[in-house]
Amino acid sequence: MLEVLALSPEDGWAFVRDGARTVLVRPPYTAESSVEVDGGAVGPAVSAYGFEADDKRVEGWPHLLAYLEERAAEIEPDGIEDSDDDLRKQFIAHASEQDLGEAINYVEEELLPSAEGDAALRLLDEVIDAADANGYSTVASRGRRVFADARRHLLEGREFRRSLSARQGPGGLSAYPLVTSRLEENKARAYDTEYGKWGGLIRGRKAA
């Protein structure tokens, strides 16, 4: 019996209890890509680095990998349009001072807690440019502060994952191929599905 302790559906990483061991499994889900880690790493992974706590129990590795694929499918971007990036930029470029402030709130309350560091930095960069262009000095200053914090947190998260990857291994996962294209697409396009609805997403927060 295997127990999923925590996972990151966006990129397919998961902490799994296998008897007395805690194993970190990652795409492409081979013996070489799984490592045995200290169970104490699970707590920080959930509290600070975007992993979700889980308690799913499965019978064997094939069922585990099927579960990870299932979780990835739940967040698969849907209806991606080539123009979404432009729509987001257009909204930010024409946003009011209040809307730009709400965009920063969104970064702090939604993107950063979800470990969407790259998306957070991209949005903040656009918010800062728009605030500077329109003379919104207070928003621009706040955006720069949050940008610095977000960048530091992103680098800390990457170092955390690197430290896990460098630990003893392999973790004993037998080579078992799994279609990982969906996971890789999610990692590359994570959160982009929301950009086409950007105005409603940000402005809707004020009415909530």
MOURDA-V142624 format. One record per residue. N is the residue number from 1. RES is the residue in three letters. PHI is phi in whole degrees, -180 to 180 (NA if undefined). OMEGA is omega in degrees with one decimal (none if undefined). NEAR is the number of other C-alpha atoms within 12 Angstrom. Layout:
N:RES:PHI:OMEGA:NEAR
N:RES:PHI:OMEGA:NEAR
This chain:
1:MET:NA:177.6:17
2:LEU:-112:178.4:27
3:GLU:-125:175.8:29
4:VAL:-79:-178.8:39
5:LEU:-92:179.8:33
6:ALA:-162:179.3:36
7:LEU:-151:174.8:37
8:SER:-122:-174.0:38
9:PRO:-58:-176.2:39
10:GLU:-61:-177.9:37
11:ASP:-122:172.4:35
12:GLY:83:176.8:40
13:TRP:-82:179.0:42
14:ALA:-153:170.2:47
15:PHE:-94:-174.6:44
16:VAL:-130:174.2:43
17:ARG:-89:178.8:34
18:ASP:-123:-174.3:28
19:GLY:68:179.3:16
20:ALA:-89:-175.6:14
21:ARG:-102:168.9:23
22:THR:-112:-176.0:33
23:VAL:-117:172.1:41
24:LEU:-96:178.8:45
25:VAL:-110:-175.5:44
26:ARG:-145:170.2:40
27:PRO:-58:8.2:34
28:PRO:-89:175.0:27
29:TYR:59:174.5:35
30:THR:-124:178.2:25
31:ALA:-58:-177.2:23
32:GLU:-74:-176.2:23
33:SER:-96:177.1:30
34:SER:-109:-178.6:34
35:VAL:-134:174.3:37
36:GLU:-81:-175.9:33
37:VAL:-128:174.1:30
38:ASP:-70:179.6:25
39:GLY:-60:179.1:24
40:GLY:-68:179.1:18
41:ALA:-76:-175.8:28
42:VAL:-65:-178.6:33
43:GLY:-57:177.9:20
44:PRO:-61:179.9:22
45:ALA:-60:-179.2:34
46:VAL:-80:-172.5:25
47:SER:-77:-172.4:19
48:ALA:-127:-168.5:25
49:TYR:-125:166.7:33
50:GLY:83:175.5:34
51:PHE:-76:177.7:32
52:GLU:-104:175.0:29
53:ALA:-65:-177.7:24
54:ASP:-150:176.2:23
55:ASP:-142:-178.7:18
56:LYS:-66:176.4:24
57:ARG:-112:-177.6:22
58:VAL:-137:178.8:21
59:GLU:-95:172.9:16
60:GLY:92:-175.2:21
61:TRP:-64:178.7:31
62:PRO:-57:179.1:21
63:HIS:-70:176.6:20
64:LEU:-62:-177.4:35
65:LEU:-67:175.0:39
66:ALA:-63:178.7:22
67:TYR:-66:178.5:29
68:LEU:-64:176.9:40
69:GLU:-65:178.5:35
70:GLU:-62:179.4:21
71:ARG:-67:177.4:28
72:ALA:-64:-178.8:31
73:ALA:-64:-178.5:24
74:GLU:-66:-177.3:16
75:ILE:-111:-178.3:26
76:GLU:-60:178.0:28
77:PRO:-57:-177.0:25
78:ASP:-128:175.9:19
79:GLY:71:178.9:14
80:ILE:-64:177.2:20
81:GLU:-115:179.1:18
82:ASP:-61:-175.8:14
83:SER:-86:-175.1:17
84:ASP:-59:-179.5:22
85:ASP:-63:178.6:25
86:ASP:-66:179.2:18
87:LEU:-62:178.9:23
88:ARG:-63:-178.8:31
89:LYS:-64:179.1:26
90:GLN:-65:179.3:20
91:PHE:-63:-178.4:28
92:ILE:-64:-178.1:36
93:ALA:-63:-177.3:25
94:HIS:-109:-176.5:21
95:ALA:-73:175.3:31
96:SER:-76:178.1:23
97:GLU:-60:179.5:27
98:GLN:-65:179.4:22
99:ASP:-64:177.9:29
100:LEU:-65:175.7:41
101:GLY:-64:178.3:33
102:GLU:-66:177.0:32
103:ALA:-63:176.7:45
104:ILE:-67:175.5:39
105:ASN:-57:-179.2:28
106:TYR:-62:176.4:30
107:VAL:-60:-175.6:34
108:GLU:-69:-172.3:29
109:GLU:-94:-174.8:19
110:GLU:-120:-173.7:22
111:LEU:-69:-176.8:31
112:LEU:-66:176.2:32
113:PRO:-62:178.7:25
114:SER:-92:179.1:31
115:ALA:62:176.7:37
116:GLU:-92:-173.3:37
117:GLY:-63:-179.0:35
118:ASP:-63:178.3:29
119:ALA:-64:179.3:34
120:ALA:-63:-179.0:38
121:LEU:-66:179.8:32
122:ARG:-63:-179.9:28
123:LEU:-67:-179.1:40
124:LEU:-61:178.3:40
125:ASP:-59:179.4:33
126:GLU:-70:178.4:32
127:VAL:-63:179.9:46
128:ILE:-62:178.6:34
129:ASP:-60:-179.4:26
130:ALA:-67:179.6:30
131:ALA:-65:177.7:32
132:ASP:-63:-176.9:22
133:ALA:-64:-176.6:19
134:ASN:-102:178.0:20
135:GLY:76:178.3:16
136:TYR:-89:-170.6:23
137:SER:-64:-179.4:20
138:THR:-65:178.2:20
139:VAL:-65:-179.6:34
140:ALA:-63:179.5:29
141:SER:-64:178.3:23
142:ARG:-64:178.7:27
143:GLY:-59:179.6:38
144:ARG:-67:177.9:26
145:ARG:-64:-179.4:20
146:VAL:-67:178.0:33
147:PHE:-59:179.9:31
148:ALA:-62:178.6:19
149:ASP:-65:-178.5:21
150:ALA:-66:-179.7:34
151:ARG:-65:178.2:26
152:ARG:-62:-179.4:19
153:HIS:-66:178.6:28
154:LEU:-63:179.5:29
155:LEU:-66:177.2:19
156:GLU:-64:179.0:21
157:GLY:-64:178.7:29
158:ARG:-65:178.5:22
159:GLU:-67:177.3:16
160:PHE:-59:-179.8:23
161:ARG:-68:177.5:31
162:ARG:-62:-179.3:13
163:SER:-66:176.9:18
164:LEU:-66:-177.0:34
165:SER:-65:-176.6:26
166:ALA:-85:-178.1:18
167:ARG:-78:-173.9:21
168:GLN:-56:-179.3:20
169:GLY:-172:-0.6:23
170:PRO:-75:-175.4:25
171:GLY:-89:176.1:30
172:GLY:100:178.7:27
173:LEU:-76:178.1:31
174:SER:-67:178.7:21
175:ALA:-57:-178.3:21
176:TYR:-146:-172.9:25
177:PRO:-63:177.0:20
178:LEU:-141:178.0:25
179:VAL:-67:-176.0:20
180:THR:-111:-177.7:28
181:SER:-60:-179.4:21
182:ARG:-64:179.5:29
183:LEU:-64:-179.1:33
184:GLU:-66:177.2:24
185:GLU:-64:179.9:25
186:ASN:-61:-178.3:29
187:LYS:-63:-177.1:28
188:ALA:-76:-173.3:19
189:ARG:-116:-175.1:28
190:ALA:-51:175.6:31
191:TYR:80:-177.1:33
192:ASP:-60:-178.8:34
193:THR:-60:-177.0:27
194:GLU:-86:-170.5:27
195:TYR:-65:-179.4:32
196:GLY:-66:-179.5:26
197:LYS:-114:-166.7:25
198:TRP:-60:-177.2:30
199:GLY:-59:179.6:27
200:GLY:-67:-178.8:21
201:LEU:-65:-178.7:23
202:ILE:-76:-175.6:31
203:ARG:-69:177.3:24
204:GLY:-67:179.4:15
205:ARG:-66:-177.5:20
206:LYS:-70:-178.6:17
207:ALA:-89:-175.8:9
208:ALA:-75:none:8
